[in-house]
Every structure is written in structure tokens, then in C-alpha cells.
Amino acid sequence: MAAFPDGHFYSPVIDAKDLAKRRKVLWESPSPELPGVDFNAAGQRALLQELREIGAEYP
């Protein structure tokens, strides 16, 4: 028996029904602006490409 129900703050298990109800709010809304945070999108894309190339060497 789980100590906390699915979706509870302390539960490691999500409540899939709750996520489905809040889908638009959670996944389809635009990202919030975070003043002072530089996400360095170009640098992240470059790193992902580099990791993809390295990963191709290891099946």
C-alpha cells in the first residue's frame, strides 16, 4: 500500500488523469519569460548535436 496517493506532492507516481485535464496549461502554453536567465539555446543545440555524433559511435 502506498503511503501517498498518485499525484500527491510526496508521491513519486503522477496522476495521469490530472495531467490530461491540465494538458493545455502544462504543455501547450508559451514558456514564461525569465528575466536574467540566459538559456543559451544555440549552445544547447550545439551540445545536443555533439552528443548525437558521439552517441552514434556507441550502439
C-alpha positions as CSV (number, residue, x, y, z in Angstrom):
1,M,0.0,0.0,0.0
2,A,1.4,3.4,-1.0
3,A,1.9,6.0,1.7
4,F,0.6,8.8,-0.6
5,P,-1.9,8.7,-3.4
6,D,-0.8,9.1,-7.0
7,G,-0.3,12.8,-7.8
8,H,0.3,13.8,-4.2
9,F,3.2,16.1,-3.6
10,Y,5.2,13.4,-1.8
11,S,4.3,10.6,-4.2
12,P,6.8,9.7,-6.9
13,V,3.8,8.5,-9.1
14,I,2.0,11.0,-11.2
15,D,-1.8,11.3,-11.5
16,A,-2.3,10.7,-15.3
17,K,-5.9,11.9,-15.2
18,D,-4.8,15.2,-13.6
19,L,-2.2,15.7,-16.2
20,A,-4.7,15.0,-19.0
21,K,-7.1,17.6,-17.5
22,R,-4.4,20.2,-17.3
23,R,-2.6,19.4,-20.6
24,K,-3.1,22.8,-22.2
25,V,-1.9,24.7,-19.2
26,L,1.1,22.5,-18.7
27,W,2.4,21.7,-22.2
28,E,0.8,24.0,-24.7
29,S,1.1,27.4,-23.1
30,P,4.1,29.6,-24.1
31,S,7.1,29.4,-21.9
32,P,7.3,32.1,-19.2
33,E,9.8,34.8,-19.5
34,L,12.6,34.5,-17.0
35,P,14.4,37.9,-16.8
36,G,18.2,37.4,-16.2
37,V,18.3,33.8,-17.3
38,D,20.2,33.1,-20.5
39,F,19.2,29.6,-21.8
40,N,21.9,29.8,-24.5
41,A,19.6,28.0,-27.0
42,A,22.3,27.9,-29.7
43,G,24.8,26.4,-27.3
44,Q,22.4,23.8,-26.1
45,R,21.6,22.8,-29.8
46,A,25.3,22.5,-30.5
47,L,25.8,20.3,-27.4
48,L,22.9,18.1,-28.4
49,Q,24.4,17.7,-31.9
50,E,27.8,16.9,-30.5
51,L,26.3,14.3,-28.1
52,R,24.3,12.8,-31.0
53,E,27.5,12.3,-33.0
54,I,29.3,10.8,-30.1
55,G,26.3,8.5,-29.3
56,A,26.3,7.2,-32.9
57,E,29.7,5.7,-32.2
58,Y,28.3,3.5,-29.4
59,P,25.4,1.3,-30.4
